[in-house]
Amino acid sequence: MMDIDAVVKRILGNSTTVSIIGNGRGSGKTTALKSFLKYNDSAFGISSFGNDRIENIESGLVHVKEGTICATCHGSLAFSDITKEILATTGINTPLGQIVILRAKSQGHVVLSGASTVEESIVIRDMLKDFGAERVIFDGSLNRKSPASPRLSDSVTLTFSASPRLRAEMDYLMEIFSLRQFPTEYLPKGNFILINDEYIQGQDIKTNLSKYLGDNSVRMIGIRGAIQKGFVHMLTHLSVGQTIKGASLIIDDATKLFIDQNEYRMLVNLGIEIYVRQGIRVNSIFVNPYNTGYSEGEMSEVLGDANYGIPILDIVGGACYGGV
């Protein structure tokens, strides 16, 4: 059995902003957050991405130490039992009221609810750091990759609830979050295609790629913003003429892949190499094995050969797989 406390202490490393991403209810997001708050001595700032915790107050309570700096909606304060000092208002409004910055003047429990966009969360991150937080942790919303954006966080913790597709879901997220970073200094800033040695730029490249292709073979396609299934199907149609086979697709980062596993495989099967302008670093994986009745032996069978180079932690049984 691994010393889980020691593993958790090492997970965060030099990261100053960490987002916790969950694949569903009961995946262990709250446990991961509590583990980081318990076992690390940094001055913490914490917030949430969205308002998932308000739907289940009891399970959403987070115990904080005196001195922890929190960003939460004004409407969530009634569920907190800490003595608090309101440091600032953020100007960011939510259905639960404006998000405020507070300092815990006693240990106790808070309910986190926060911003729903990366841009607003960046504002909150910077304010938490301005008030003295050495490390900021965002409890991400369910089934959304957005908080993993490298514009917000410099590392990510993934959490999973056990399911028959646990390993497939884990492999998929680790694959897209490990996409190689492409040197951006020579790339156009907007949407583009590279035919032979000529860059062609156009806002409508994302929606009307065939307009630019003709019978030419494409070396590279650069897309800013979300990659959705319509774009994947357009590329699949164009591949009939072999114009894009072997081309490189450059996207902003893996959080911009608004497609499922099957659509991602369609891209890969076209012979397209996918790169990102900014990479994402995953620091650990937390798994709740007993959410659907996995035994310790079954978890070992599912995860025993997982080798992503990072710790995979069983949040209930305490086992640690791979990467340590």
C-alpha positions in Angstrom: 0.0 0.0 0.0 1.3 3.4 -1.0 1.6 6.3 1.5 -1.2 8.3 -0.1 -0.5 11.3 2.0 3.0 11.5 0.6 1.7 11.0 -2.9 -0.8 13.8 -2.6 1.9 16.1 -1.3 3.9 15.5 -4.5 1.1 15.8 -7.0 0.7 19.5 -7.1 4.5 20.1 -7.6 5.2 23.6 -8.8 1.6 24.3 -10.1 0.2 27.6 -8.9 -3.3 27.0 -10.4 -4.9 23.6 -10.5 -8.3 22.6 -11.9 -10.2 19.4 -10.8 -12.2 17.9 -13.6 -14.9 15.2 -13.0 -16.6 12.9 -15.4 -19.8 12.6 -13.4 -21.4 12.6 -10.0 -19.6 10.6 -7.4 -16.3 10.8 -9.3 -14.3 12.1 -6.3 -13.9 15.8 -7.2 -14.7 16.9 -3.6 -12.4 14.2 -2.2 -9.5 15.4 -4.4 -10.1 19.0 -3.3 -10.2 18.0 0.4 -7.0 15.9 -0.1 -5.1 18.9 -1.5 -6.3 21.2 1.2 -5.5 18.7 4.0 -2.0 17.6 2.9 -0.5 20.7 1.4 0.9 23.6 3.4 0.6 26.4 0.8 -1.6 29.4 1.3 -4.6 28.3 -0.7 -7.2 30.1 -2.7 -10.2 28.1 -3.8 -13.2 28.5 -6.0 -15.6 26.5 -8.2 -16.4 26.5 -11.8 -20.2 26.8 -11.9 -22.7 26.0 -9.2 -22.8 22.2 -9.0 -22.3 22.1 -5.2 -25.5 24.1 -4.5 -27.6 21.1 -5.8 -26.3 18.9 -3.0 -25.2 21.1 -0.1 -24.3 18.3 2.3 -21.8 16.6 0.0 -20.6 19.9 -1.3 -19.3 21.2 2.0 -15.6 21.8 2.0 -13.6 22.1 5.2 -11.1 24.9 5.1 -8.3 26.1 7.4 -8.1 29.5 8.9 -6.5 31.8 6.4 -7.9 30.1 3.3 -9.0 32.6 0.7 -12.3 31.7 -1.1 -14.2 33.0 -4.0 -17.9 32.1 -3.9 -21.3 33.5 -4.7 -23.0 35.7 -2.1 -25.9 33.3 -2.1 -23.7 30.5 -0.9 -22.5 32.3 2.2 -25.6 31.2 4.2 -24.5 27.6 4.0 -21.0 28.3 5.4 -20.2 28.1 9.1 -16.8 29.9 9.1 -16.0 33.3 10.6 -15.2 35.3 7.5 -13.7 38.6 6.3 -15.1 39.9 3.0 -12.1 41.1 1.1 -13.7 42.3 -2.2 -16.5 41.9 -4.6 -15.6 40.8 -8.1 -18.3 42.4 -10.3 -19.1 38.9 -11.6 -22.8 38.2 -11.3 -24.4 34.8 -11.2 -27.9 33.4 -10.5 -26.7 33.1 -6.8 -25.6 36.7 -6.6 -22.2 38.4 -7.1 -19.0 36.4 -6.5 -17.1 37.7 -3.5 -13.6 37.1 -2.2 -13.4 36.2 1.5 -10.8 35.1 4.0 -11.6 32.3 6.5 -11.0 33.8 10.0 -11.7 30.4 11.5 -11.6 26.8 10.3 -14.9 25.4 9.2 -17.0 24.6 6.1 -17.8 26.6 3.0 -19.9 25.9 -0.1 -18.2 26.9 -3.3 -20.0 28.3 -6.2 -18.3 30.3 -8.9 -18.0 31.7 -12.4 -19.2 29.7 -15.5 -16.6 30.9 -18.0 -12.8 30.7 -18.3 -12.5 34.4 -18.8 -14.4 35.1 -15.5 -12.4 32.4 -13.7 -9.1 34.0 -14.8 -10.3 37.3 -13.1 -11.1 35.3 -9.9 -7.7 33.5 -10.0 -5.8 36.7 -10.3 -7.8 38.3 -7.4 -7.2 35.3 -5.2 -3.5 35.6 -5.8 -3.5 39.3 -5.3 -4.9 38.7 -1.8 -2.1 36.3 -1.0 -3.0 32.8 -2.3 0.2 31.0 -3.3 -1.8 28.2 -5.0 -5.4 28.4 -6.4 -7.6 25.4 -6.9 -10.7 25.3 -9.0 -13.3 22.6 -8.4 -14.5 22.1 -12.0 -18.0 21.6 -13.1 -19.3 18.1 -14.0 -18.5 16.7 -17.5 -16.9 20.0 -18.7 -13.3 20.2 -19.9 -13.3 24.1 -19.9 -11.6 24.5 -16.5 -8.6 22.6 -17.8 -7.9 25.4 -20.2 -4.1 26.2 -20.1 -5.1 29.9 -20.0 -6.6 29.3 -16.5 -4.6 26.4 -15.0 -1.1 25.1 -15.2 -2.1 21.5 -14.2 -5.2 19.4 -14.0 -6.5 16.6 -11.8 -9.0 14.2 -13.4 -11.6 12.4 -11.4 -13.6 9.4 -12.5 -16.5 7.3 -11.1 -16.2 3.6 -11.8 -18.3 2.4 -14.7 -18.0 -0.3 -17.3 -16.3 2.2 -19.6 -13.9 3.6 -16.9 -10.7 2.6 -18.7 -11.9 3.7 -22.1 -13.0 7.1 -20.8 -9.7 7.5 -18.9 -7.6 6.5 -22.0 -9.5 9.0 -24.2 -9.1 12.0 -21.9 -5.4 11.2 -21.3 -4.9 10.9 -25.1 -6.4 14.3 -25.9 -4.8 16.0 -22.9 -1.5 14.6 -24.1 -1.7 16.0 -27.6 1.7 17.4 -28.7 2.2 21.1 -28.7 3.1 22.7 -32.1 5.6 25.6 -32.2 3.3 28.6 -32.7 5.9 31.4 -33.5 5.5 30.8 -37.2 1.8 30.2 -37.4 -0.8 32.7 -38.4 -3.0 33.9 -35.5 -6.3 33.1 -37.1 -7.9 30.2 -39.1 -5.6 29.1 -41.9 -4.7 26.3 -44.3 -1.2 25.6 -45.6 -1.2 24.4 -49.3 2.3 23.7 -50.5 4.2 26.6 -48.9 1.4 29.1 -48.9 -0.7 30.1 -45.9 -4.2 31.0 -46.8 -6.3 32.7 -44.1 -10.0 33.2 -43.8 -12.6 33.4 -41.1 -14.8 30.9 -42.9 -12.2 28.2 -43.3 -13.7 26.4 -40.3 -17.1 26.2 -42.0 -16.3 26.3 -45.7 -12.9 24.5 -46.1 -13.8 23.1 -49.5 -13.9 26.6 -50.9 -10.1 26.9 -50.5 -9.0 23.4 -51.4 -9.8 22.6 -55.0 -7.7 19.6 -56.0 -4.7 20.6 -53.9 -3.2 18.5 -51.1 -3.3 20.3 -47.7 -0.3 20.2 -45.4 -1.8 22.0 -42.4 -5.1 23.3 -41.1 -5.3 25.7 -38.2 -8.6 26.3 -36.4 -9.3 28.7 -33.6 -12.1 28.0 -31.2 -14.3 24.9 -30.8 -14.0 21.8 -32.9 -17.5 20.4 -33.3 -19.0 17.4 -35.0 -20.0 19.4 -38.1 -16.3 20.2 -38.8 -15.4 16.5 -38.3 -18.0 15.4 -40.8 -16.9 18.1 -43.3 -13.3 16.7 -43.1 -14.6 13.2 -43.5 -16.4 14.2 -46.7 -13.4 16.0 -48.1 -11.2 13.0 -47.4 -12.9 11.1 -50.2 -10.6 13.0 -52.6 -7.6 12.4 -50.4 -6.9 16.1 -50.2 -6.3 16.1 -46.4 -4.7 12.7 -45.7 -1.5 13.2 -43.8 -2.3 16.9 -43.0 -1.7 18.4 -39.5 -4.7 19.9 -37.7 -3.7 22.7 -35.2 -6.2 23.5 -32.5 -6.0 25.9 -29.5 -6.0 23.2 -26.8 -7.8 20.0 -25.9 -10.6 21.7 -24.2 -11.7 23.0 -27.6 -12.6 19.4 -28.7 -16.4 19.5 -28.4 -16.7 16.0 -29.9 -17.2 12.5 -28.5 -14.7 9.6 -28.7 -16.2 8.3 -31.9 -15.9 11.6 -33.7 -12.3 12.0 -32.4 -11.5 8.5 -33.8 -13.0 9.6 -37.2 -10.4 12.4 -37.2 -7.5 10.1 -36.3 -8.6 7.5 -38.9 -8.5 10.1 -41.6 -4.7 10.1 -41.2 -4.7 13.6 -39.6 -2.1 14.5 -37.0 -3.7 16.6 -34.3 -1.6 19.2 -32.5 -2.4 22.0 -29.9 -1.1 25.5 -29.6 -1.1 25.1 -25.8 -0.6 21.8 -24.0 -2.3 20.6 -20.8 -0.5 18.9 -18.0 -2.4 16.3 -16.0 -0.9 15.8 -12.5 -3.0 12.9 -11.2 -6.2 10.9 -11.5 -8.6 10.2 -8.7 -11.0 7.2 -9.0 -14.1 6.3 -6.9 -14.1 2.6 -7.5 -17.1 1.7 -5.4 -19.6 4.1 -6.9 -20.9 1.2 -9.0 -19.6 -1.7 -6.9 -16.0 -2.3 -8.1 -14.0 -4.5 -5.6 -10.3 -3.8 -5.0 -9.4 -6.8 -7.1 -11.5 -5.6 -10.0 -9.9 -2.1 -9.7 -6.5 -3.6 -9.8 -7.4 -5.6 -13.0 -8.8 -2.4 -14.7 -6.1 0.0 -13.7 -3.1 -2.2 -12.9 -1.4 -1.8 -16.3 -2.4 1.9 -16.7 0.9 3.8 -17.3 0.3 7.5 -17.9 3.3 8.5 -15.8 1.1 10.0 -13.1 -0.5 8.7 -9.9 -3.9 7.1 -10.1 -5.5 7.1 -6.7 -8.3 5.0 -5.3 -10.1 7.5 -3.1 -11.8 4.8 -1.0 -9.5 1.9 -0.6 -6.2 4.0 -0.7 -4.5 2.0 -3.5 -2.2 3.9 -5.9 -1.6 2.7 -9.4 1.0 3.8 -12.0 3.2 6.8 -12.2 4.7 6.8 -8.7 
